[in-house]
Each structure stands twice: as structure tokens, then as C-alpha cells.
Amino acid sequence: LPHRYPFLLIDKILSISENHVVGLKNVSANEWYFEGHFPQEPVMPGVLQIEALAQVGAIAILNGNRGKIAYLAGVDKARFKGSIYPGDILEISVTLTQRKGAIGKGVGEIKVEGKKVMSAELIFAIK
């Protein structure tokens, strides 16, 4: 991925296969967004959860397409089932369900301690 600090939201890729990728994010109290996103109860913004999911999905769609860029082209059925706090370790997984040319679709979820905290369907476009 071309992303760099402070917008790279993945710390490590745990596994990668043809259509499935699992990444890890250690959520630190020092994350830039916690300073202003509910200082009394810092939670990871939903839009950044979608971005973290999209970054893992981009790795999935770019598997076999090194040197190209994947853009997030759509988000459907995003659901937030819990909050993400400093100290949480995110397991972020995306499974590609369709590929046609430069377009791909996938489903993803974020888990904390094995419990799903968000999920969404994503659409990607490869440039």
C-alpha cells in the first residue's frame, strides 16, 4: 500500500491467500484522532474503521497486481456493533467475493477479542 503515517491503519498482515486477507492493528492511546474524538471517552471513528477495512481489502485486490493502486469505490451495509478503544487489538479480515477486470467486491469485518465490532461490504477499483 502507498499509505504512510498517519494514515496507514494496519500494523501487520497475519495471513494472505488468493481471496482472503487478515490484518492486525494495535490501537494506541497516542493515535492522532483520539485527541479530538470524544476526549472523555476516546473511540475510533467509524469512518477510520471503514478505512482500515478498505486498506486490508486493497491488499486482497492487489494480490497479483503489484505496483498498482486500489481505490475504495463503494461501501454498503456498514454496521457498527461495538466501540474500539485505546489498547484494543483489531483483527481485520476481508474476503473478496467477486472480481471482474479492474473491479472487485468483498466483505469484511473487524473483531476485538474474537467479537465482531463492525462489518461492511466494499467495492474496489484498481488503477
Steps between C-alpha positions, in 0.01 A plus 500: 500500500619854434349621832737637763473643850269635620256339259632145486253318724647150483797387707545150362358249255435171678394292200443540130350264245350544156173654624545553873725728708523546876675801648574627849480848652616580852294800605721731705389778733734720295295471180455848353121480485447430872601853596180640355264204460319491831793586731299381804432166333744451212360271230632426153283687247284279280635658183853393602374150573372488142837633379688229692271238348554654155878490541489128575260454208737693273773251585262220402402653166862595422622145560645424159485867395814641662590858418138604444270699727161384626235759571200455724209536258206421726382397845175318569337359811751647746402399851662604826430253778746621764756766578875491449710648780869567562671172582278289275660265250302489178480190285394634161396251232374540145385228262464585132172370364520624139760620252434629152779681324616790715200481736465281806250453781560367846359455846694590808486520873695625796519293817630588846574199722304280261188720510383670180490878549435607140435359155444632149485409134764678291556574131852562364633638175858437389676786324 
